Amino acid sequence: MEKLELELFLFRKLFNDRIEYFRQLQEISDTVVDVVWDGDIRNAIVSSTEEENTLSQSINLKRGQSRHLLNISKDQDGGDTEEGKCIIPFHR
C-alpha cells in the first residue's frame, strides 16, 4: 500500500508541475503582442541591409589596416629597432 501511495504522490506532483508549466506558458502567451513598425517594413529591411553592408566594409577595411600595421611593426630579426619602425602616422 505504501508503494502505491508513493506512486500516487509522484503522479500528483507530476500533474501539479504540468499545471504550473502550462500556467507559465499561458502567462507568456498573454504578454505577446503584434510588432508595431514605424513606417514600411520593406524600408526597414532595406535600411538594415545597407547598414550591414556599410559596417561589413568598415570592418574589413579595419582588419586590413590592422594586418598591415602588424606586419610593418615586425622586424625580420624579431627585435624592435628604429630601422624597422614606420614613421607614417595612421589616421582613423
BAPA-421758 format. One record per residue (C-alpha): y, x, z; residue in one letter. Coordinates in steps of 0.02 Angstrom, whole numbers, plus 32768, in hexadecimal, padded with zeros to 4 digits. Layout:
N
<north = Y	east = X	up = Z	aa = A>
...
This chain:
92
<north = 8000	east = 8000	up = 8000	aa = M>
<north = 8076	east = 8091	up = 8027	aa = E>
<north = 805B	east = 80D9	up = 7F7A	aa = K>
<north = 8089	east = 8033	up = 7F2D	aa = L>
<north = 8124	east = 8026	up = 7F9B	aa = E>
<north = 8157	east = 80D6	up = 7F67	aa = L>
<north = 813C	east = 80AD	up = 7EB0	aa = E>
<north = 81A0	east = 800D	up = 7EC3	aa = L>
<north = 822C	east = 8070	up = 7F15	aa = F>
<north = 822E	east = 80E8	up = 7E81	aa = L>
<north = 8235	east = 8057	up = 7E05	aa = F>
<north = 82C5	east = 8008	up = 7E65	aa = R>
<north = 8323	east = 80AD	up = 7E68	aa = K>
<north = 8306	east = 80C4	up = 7DAF	aa = L>
<north = 8341	east = 8013	up = 7D8B	aa = F>
<north = 83DE	east = 802A	up = 7DF5	aa = N>
<north = 8405	east = 80D0	up = 7DA0	aa = D>
<north = 83EF	east = 807B	up = 7CF8	aa = R>
<north = 8469	east = 7FF1	up = 7D2C	aa = I>
<north = 84E7	east = 8074	up = 7D66	aa = E>
<north = 84D6	east = 80D3	up = 7CC1	aa = Y>
<north = 84F9	east = 8038	up = 7C59	aa = F>
<north = 8589	east = 8007	up = 7CCB	aa = R>
<north = 85D9	east = 80B1	up = 7CAE	aa = Q>
<north = 85B6	east = 80A4	up = 7BF3	aa = L>
<north = 860A	east = 7FF9	up = 7BEE	aa = Q>
<north = 869F	east = 803F	up = 7C4E	aa = E>
<north = 86B4	east = 80C8	up = 7BCC	aa = I>
<north = 869F	east = 804A	up = 7B3F	aa = S>
<north = 8727	east = 7FDB	up = 7B8A	aa = D>
<north = 87A5	east = 806A	up = 7B86	aa = T>
<north = 878A	east = 8092	up = 7ACD	aa = V>
<north = 8819	east = 8057	up = 7A5F	aa = V>
<north = 8840	east = 8061	up = 79A6	aa = D>
<north = 889C	east = 80FA	up = 7968	aa = V>
<north = 8954	east = 80DD	up = 7945	aa = V>
<north = 89A0	east = 8149	up = 78BC	aa = W>
<north = 8A58	east = 816B	up = 78A7	aa = D>
<north = 8A5A	east = 8155	up = 77EB	aa = G>
<north = 89D4	east = 8160	up = 7767	aa = D>
<north = 8930	east = 81B6	up = 7793	aa = I>
<north = 8927	east = 8205	up = 76E6	aa = R>
<north = 89CD	east = 825C	up = 7705	aa = N>
<north = 898E	east = 829A	up = 77AD	aa = A>
<north = 88F1	east = 82E1	up = 775C	aa = I>
<north = 8954	east = 8338	up = 76D3	aa = V>
<north = 89CF	east = 837D	up = 7751	aa = S>
<north = 8943	east = 83BE	up = 77C1	aa = S>
<north = 88EB	east = 840E	up = 772C	aa = T>
<north = 898B	east = 8465	up = 76F5	aa = E>
<north = 89AA	east = 84A3	up = 77A6	aa = E>
<north = 88F7	east = 84E2	up = 77B2	aa = E>
<north = 890A	east = 8542	up = 770D	aa = N>
<north = 89AF	east = 858F	up = 7744	aa = T>
<north = 8967	east = 85C6	up = 77EB	aa = L>
<north = 88CA	east = 8609	up = 7798	aa = S>
<north = 8932	east = 8673	up = 7721	aa = Q>
<north = 899A	east = 86B3	up = 77B3	aa = S>
<north = 88FE	east = 86E0	up = 7816	aa = I>
<north = 88B4	east = 873D	up = 7782	aa = N>
<north = 8957	east = 879C	up = 7768	aa = L>
<north = 895F	east = 87CE	up = 7820	aa = K>
<north = 88A9	east = 8806	up = 781E	aa = R>
<north = 88CC	east = 8873	up = 7786	aa = G>
<north = 8965	east = 88BF	up = 77D8	aa = Q>
<north = 8903	east = 88DF	up = 7877	aa = S>
<north = 8877	east = 8936	up = 7817	aa = R>
<north = 88F7	east = 899E	up = 77B9	aa = H>
<north = 894F	east = 89D4	up = 7858	aa = L>
<north = 88AA	east = 8A00	up = 78AC	aa = L>
<north = 8874	east = 8A68	up = 7817	aa = N>
<north = 8917	east = 8ACB	up = 780B	aa = I>
<north = 8917	east = 8AE7	up = 78C7	aa = S>
<north = 886D	east = 8B3D	up = 78C4	aa = K>
<north = 8872	east = 8BF8	up = 78AD	aa = D>
<north = 87E7	east = 8C48	up = 7846	aa = Q>
<north = 87BB	east = 8CBA	up = 78D8	aa = D>
<north = 87B8	east = 8C2B	up = 7952	aa = G>
<north = 8851	east = 8C68	up = 79B1	aa = G>
<north = 8904	east = 8C2F	up = 79B0	aa = D>
<north = 897A	east = 8CA9	up = 795D	aa = T>
<north = 8A2D	east = 8C94	up = 7926	aa = E>
<north = 89F4	east = 8CB9	up = 7875	aa = E>
<north = 8987	east = 8C1D	up = 786C	aa = G>
<north = 8A06	east = 8BA0	up = 78AE	aa = K>
<north = 8A61	east = 8B28	up = 783C	aa = C>
<north = 8B1D	east = 8B25	up = 784D	aa = I>
<north = 8B35	east = 8A85	up = 77EA	aa = I>
<north = 8B61	east = 89F7	up = 7862	aa = P>
<north = 8AF6	east = 895B	up = 7862	aa = F>
<north = 8B57	east = 88B7	up = 785B	aa = H>
<north = 8B0F	east = 880C	up = 7881	aa = R>
